[in-house]
């Protein structure tokens, strides 16, 4: 049962609201002024606070200001309840961090709908969604309810790509954000001399292609399927709604998106400072981590070289060294990692200690 703190100085209004909330199966604690309300919020840690503005001792703005400075109460959804209707008053409350603003008189339905919406959004912020196709569907379902947008992501589609098929190329206008349901996608930059540098490889449960939308730019890279793949496409319009909507919704979406950001930064640092031997070990480990440990790696020497940022011949020589050191086994075009721990040491120090 969700706990609600009601702060209201008018006894009749306070008792009426409390009765409505208890009939709706909420557990209600009430306070008759702002000072008592702050003390109760700090002790009870309610799931939501409903607070009048004009009160003795401490007004609603003061209550919100104090609670927003306390780490234990700052994240509690906060609904202002007031007879004030001036835009300046509403703006002041929202700037302080209020989640909603109900103007007296209001009916029971408006009150209960506002409470349900705020609790739903708060639960989305606390909820951890799996970075899987099912987790994405669950997030979109919850976002539709929280934002009250039934058609959100209704144009989300699954695109089937054959091996080597292009998804987008440098210079294209970004119209979608992509999510890998199955298979793998390589994203690369092309040099005027025809050489390619693979900047990322995306596997099942990875998002990609959203950076140009955020930057308002064209694609600066190309994307091609490394193998037969299923790609979920989320239209740009829906992506922006999820990102720019209520903070509780966008927080959940951002946590799904950002899985690859730190990884890409590390890759650029490795490219700048590490040797070919270190970068080859890192590339092998990266591909290896996306698969079951018992499976072999099936990636062309050319694509591996593009991940490393060097010529195929250099990668082939390093692979031969790794084979002689018994760090990997090579059977034709297949690679099996035998000692991932020692490869990690190669990444750090350049040698398998």
Secondary structure, DSSP 8 states (H G I E B T S, - for coil): --EEEEE-S-HHHHHHHHHHHHHTT-EEEEESSHHHHHHHHHHH--SEEEEESS-SSS-HHHHHHHHHTSTTTTTSEEEEEES---HHHHHHHHHHT-SEEEESS--HHHHHHHHHHHHHHHHHHH----SSHHHHHHHHHHHHHHHT-TTTTTT-EEEEE-TT-EEE-TT-B--EEEEEEESEEEEEEE-TTS-EEEEEEEETT-EES-HHHHHT-B-SSEEEESSSEEEEEEEHHHHHHHHHS-HHHHHHHHHHHGGGHHHHHHHHHHHHHS-HHHHHHHHHHHHHHTS-TTS-EE--HHHHHHHHTS-HHHHHHHHHHHHHTTSEEEETTEEEES-HHHHHHHHHHSS--
